[in-house]
């Protein structure tokens, strides 16, 4: 089973991040965290790295349900969505497939695929958001 799904965009990096954030909002997700990996690696290691942003996406209602079903599920939250620019200039936006790690937990209450479906819709809609 793949652990992510993604889309490639013909957008400037910052526009791709903005389009991703908007698509997340439309599906009830907020970006709880935003990590600028490029800036962090530059400041901490002096290393050059391509534009790469990690968004910690969370749908509060779904997270609450998961926490009620499994008290340690917080180790898997939030769901990460990234934006990264490749050498060819294209921006790729992958999102974690939460079903890939929920199966490993073995709690039938977490087997629901609604969050997976919602994140898949987000990724599928991003190209339309940015145009």
N, C-alpha and C positions, 0 to 999 in steps of 0.2 A: 504494500500500500504506500502510495506517495505521501509524504508528510507536509506537502504544501501544494497550492495552486497559484498560478501567476498570470500576469498579462504584461505585454511589452507596449510601451507608449512612445509616440513620436512627439514628446513634449519636453520643454526645458525642465530640469530637475525640480526646481521650486514649484513650478506649475503642477507637476505630477504629484508632489507631496500635498499641495492644496486640493487637487482633485480627489486624491485618496481620502483625505480628511473629510471632505464634503460627502463622498460616497458612504463613508462610515457613519456619519451623522444621519443620513437618510435611512439607514437601517438600524438606528437605535444604539449605535456604538459611540463612545467617546474615546478620545486618545488620552488615557490617564498619564502616560509618559511619552516623551519624545527624546530619543537619544541621537545626537548628531555624532555618528561614529567617526566621520572624517575629522571633525574638530577635536574630538576627544583624543584620537590617536596622535594628532598633531601636537596638542598641548601636553599630553602625558609622556609620549615617546619620541616626539619630534619626527614622527613617521608621516610620509605622504601617503594618502589613500584617496580613492575615488569618492565622490559624493555618495553617502550611504546613511540613511536615516532609519531608525527603528521606532515604530509607533506601537505603544502598548495599548491595544484596543480592548474595550470592555463594554459589554451590554449589561448594565447593572441588574436588570431583572433576571437574565439568564445566569449571571454569576451568583446571584443570591440563591437561586434554585440549586445550582451545583454545590454551593457551600452547605446548603441544608442536607444534601444527599451524601456528601463526602467532605469531612472536615479538613482534610489535607489537600484538597483540590487547589487551594491557593498557591501551591507550588507550581501549578501549571497556568496560573493567571498572571497578567492578562494575556490575551491572544496577540501574538506579535505579527505585525504587518510591516514589511520593509519597502523602502524605495532605494534603488541603487542604479547609478549610471554606469553603463558599460563603455568599453573603449570605442565602440562604433557610435556613441552618442545617444543610443536608445536608453530609455529608462525602463527597468523591470520592476514590477510591484508584485512580490509574492506575499501570500498570507499563509499562516500555519493552518493545516487541516486539523482541527481539534479532534476529529474522530480518530486520527492516527494514534494519539496518546490516550484518549479516553478508553479505547479497547484494552490497553495494557492495565488499566486500573481494575477492571473486572466488576464494576458496580453497575448492575442493570439499569439503575436510575439515571446513569450518565450516558446510556446508549443512544439517547435521542440525538437526532442529527440536525435539529433546528439551527443551532449556532453554526454548524458547518455550512448549511444551506445559505444562511444569512451572509457569512463571510464570502462564500462563493459568488453570491449575487453582487456584493461590493466589488470584488475583483473584476467581475464581468462588466460592471457598469462604469468603471473608471475611465476607459477610453472615451466614453460618451460624455463624461463629466468635463473632460479637459478640452473639448473642441468648441 
